[in-house]
Amino acid sequence: MSYRTRANMMMVGVNVFWGMSYVFMKMGLSSLGSFTIIALRCLIAFLIAGLFFYKPLLHITRKTILSSAILGFLLFSVFSFVTFGVSMTSASNAGFLISLTVIFVPLLNCLLVKKLPSWPIGLGVIVTLTGIGVLTLKHSFHMNTGDVLCIGTALCYAIHITLTGTFTKNENPIVLGILQLGFAGLFALICSFLFEHPSIPATLSSWIAILGLGVLCSAIGFICQAYTTPTHTGLIFATEPIFAALFAVLFLHELFTLKELIGSVIVVAGILIAQLDDLLLKKRVHYQETLPK
């Protein structure tokens, strides 16, 4: 079994924990500041991953540090948007909105190659935007701040995934995965001292939240992501909002209205439609390879 296949399989398992990350964030926000949670989450993940994979870290170049710093800043932005966003909207809403990452990744790739998106991506965007409207728009045509921040999270994460796929072509993915966590934690720690009163968790629920975010959702997840492709990562992420909604109902006792359920189903449908682009491309490539030379 190849590294990529194993990474994909592990990413599906990690996605279950990422679905629960919104619950962990809600738990942590009850007693800790947002930047403090991000700093603890990333630094714990950095230390654990560094202990397991310390040998590759002995051979770091300036280029690797620069690439890791860029990814670390994007990761810090992702965590900042999502942590503040979750504090202003429901955990289930956050899960479905952040799954827009799957739509943004192929759109960014279209911008990079300067070509119009294929019909699956175009249709997927339209269907997904319809779902977002049903899911988030209330009596008037505006979304709350938390929903907007979660959409910002998806955009930052799409940029992060795209750049990760670019940087890992010439860099050690394990080193990038570990160092970006360290940089993200450093940026968050600085903001924590500037804007909050940093402290360590004081309750059992806070410790569970921080360790869950640091070990299960970060240390394992972002290293696995480095070994798979951006498209595969995006497809795997399509299941995250389902787990997020499930855990929000089970642990936070959030209720799904019929309107929210319909919106959520439409969002997931749009994401899956957009993923048809990759499947059709593979079929075209396979067909061309079977043609006589």
N, C-alpha and C positions, 0 to 999 in steps of 0.2 A: 504494500500500500504506500503510495507516494506521500511526501510531506504535505502537498496541497490538499489531497483527499482527506488526510487525517486532520488538517487544519480546518477544512470545511465541516467535518463531522463535529469537531470540538466547538466550532463557532455556533452550530445549532444548539448545543448544550449550553454554551455561554449565553446565547440569546434568551434562554429561559431566565437566567439570572439578570440579564439586562432588562427584561420585562419587569423584574422585581425591583430594579434600581429606583424606579419612581416611588415605590413604597418605602425603600430605604431612605430616599431623600426627604420624604414627608416626615419620617420618624426623626431624622437628624435635625431638621429645621425647627423642631419643637424646643431645642435647647442650644443649638449652635448656629453661628453666623454662616451665611452662604459661602463666603470665601474661605472660611475656616474648614468647612466640610470638604471643599475642593482640594485645599492644601493637604489635609490629612489623607484624603482618598488617594491622591496621586503620589504622595511621598511614601505611604505604606506600600503601595503597588510597586514603586520604584525600588524600594529596599528589598522586598520579597523577590521580585524578578531579577534584581541584581545579584542576590545571593545564589539563585539557581543557575544563572547564566553569566557568571563573573568572568570566565575565560575570554569570551569575545570582547568584553569591555577593556581588556588589557591592550587592545590594538585599535585605538580611536584616532581618527584623523580630523583635521580642522574642518574638512568638508562634511564629515559625519556630524560633527558638533553643530555646524551651521544648519544642516538639514534637520537635525533633531530639534534645534531651537525654533525653527519655523513651524514644524509639526506640533511642537509643544505649545506654542502660542495659539495655534488654531484649536488644539485640544482644550487649552485653558478657556478659550472663547466659547467652545461647545459646552463645557461644563458650567460656565458662568451663565450662559443663556438658559440652559435647561434647569439649573438649580433655582434661579430667580423665577423662571417661568412656572415651574411646578408649585412654587409658593403662591401663585396667583390663579392657577387653574386646577382642574382635577387631574389626578394621576392618569386616568384612562384617556382623557383628552390629549394630554402631553404625549402619551405613547403613540397615538394615531397621527398627531401632527408631526412628530419627529420622524415618523416613518416616511415622510416626504423626501428624506435623503435619497430613497430609491429612485425618485423621479428626478431629483436635481443632478445626480451623478451622470446619467446619460445626456442630460441637457448641457451640462458643462463640457462633456466630451464633444458634443456637436459644435459648441462655440470654439473649442480648441482646434478642431479640424475645419471650421468655417463651412459647415454644410447644414442644410435644414434637417430637422429630426425626421426619422422614419415614421410611417403611419402608426405603428404600435406605441411609440413614445408620444406622438402628438395626441392620439386618442386617449392614452393613459393619463396625460396631463389634464385633458378636459374632464375626464371622468373623476379624477382625483380632486380637482378644484371644485367640482360639483359636490363631492362628498364633504370637503372641508366647509363649504358653505352651509350644508345641512347640519354638520356637526357643531359648528361654532357660532354661526350668526343667530342672534336672538331676535327680539322684536324689531330692532332697527339694523341697518346695514353697517355694523361695525363689530369688530372682535375685541375681546378684552386684552389687556396688556400681556397677560400670561400666555394667551394663544399666539400673539405676535412673536413673543420671545421664543416660543417653541418652534415656530416656523423659521426664525433666525437660526436656531440650533441646527435645524435640518440643512440649511444652506451652508453654514460653517462646516458641518460634518461632511457634506458632499465635497467641499473643497479639500478637506483633510484626507478623505478617502482617495480622491483623484491624485493629490500630491504624493500620498503614500505609495500608490502604484507606480508613480514616476521615480521617486527616490530609491525604492527598493530594487530597481533595475541595476543600480551601480553601488548600492550600499548593503551592508549586512542588515537584514530585516530585524534580527533579534536586538542588535545594538540600537537601531532606530527606535524600535518599540519600547525599549527600556529607557533610553535617554529622553525621549519626548515626555514620558511620565515625570521624570525628574524636573525638566524645564517647566512643565505645566504646574507642578507642585510649587516650584520656586516663584513663579508669577503669582499664583494664588496666595502664597504666604506673604509676599510683599503687600498685596492688596488687603490681606487680612489685618496686617499691622497698621496700614494707612486708614482703613475705613471701618474696622471692627475692633473688638477686644478679644483676640484669639485665646482659646482655652482648649484643654483636652476634654473628651466626653466625661460627663459626671454621672450618667445613668446607664443602666443595662441596655435600654433600648437605643441609646446614642451609640454605645459601643458596637451593638449588633449592626446598626446602620452603617457606621464607618468601616467596620471590618468587611461587611458584605460588599460595600462599594469598592473598597480598596483591593481586596483579594479576589472575589468572585467576578466582579464587573469590570475591573481595570487590569490587574496584573495578568490574568489569563487571557482576557478578551482581546486586548490590543496587540499582544504578541501573536496570537492566532491569526488576527487580521493581517499581519505583516506577511504571512505565508500563503495567503490566498489572493485572488484577483479582485479588483474593485467591483466588477460585475457580479461575481459570486458573493461578495460581501453584501452587495445591495440586495440580491435575491434572498439571502438568508435573513436579512433585516426585515423582510416583508412579514415575518411571523412575530416580530417583537411586539407590535401593538396588541396582538391577540393575548399574549402573555401579560402585558401591562394591564389590560382591561380585566383579565381574570384575577390577577393578584390584587388589583384595586378593589374589586368586589369582595374578595375573600378576606383581606386583611384591613382595608380601610372602610369597608362597608359602603362603598360608593354605589349609587343606584344608576342604572342605565334606563333612560326614557326611550320610548319607541323612536323618537326623532334622532337621538344620539346613536341608537343601534343601527338605524337605516344609514346615517351618515358614515358610521364606521365601516359598514359593509361596502359602501360605495368607494371609500378610500382604499380599502384593501383590493377591491376589484380593479381600480385604476392602476395600482402598483403592479399587480400581476399582469395586466394588459401590457404595461410598459416593458416588462421583462420578456415579452414575446420577441422583442427586437433581437436580443442575444440568441435566442433559440433559432430564429429564422436565419440569422447570420451563420450560425454553425451548420445549419442544413445546406445553405448555399455553398459554403466552403467544402463541405463533405461531397456535395454533388460535383463541384469542379474538380476535386481530386480524383473522382472516379471516371472522369472523361478520359478517353484515349489521348495520349500525347501526340 
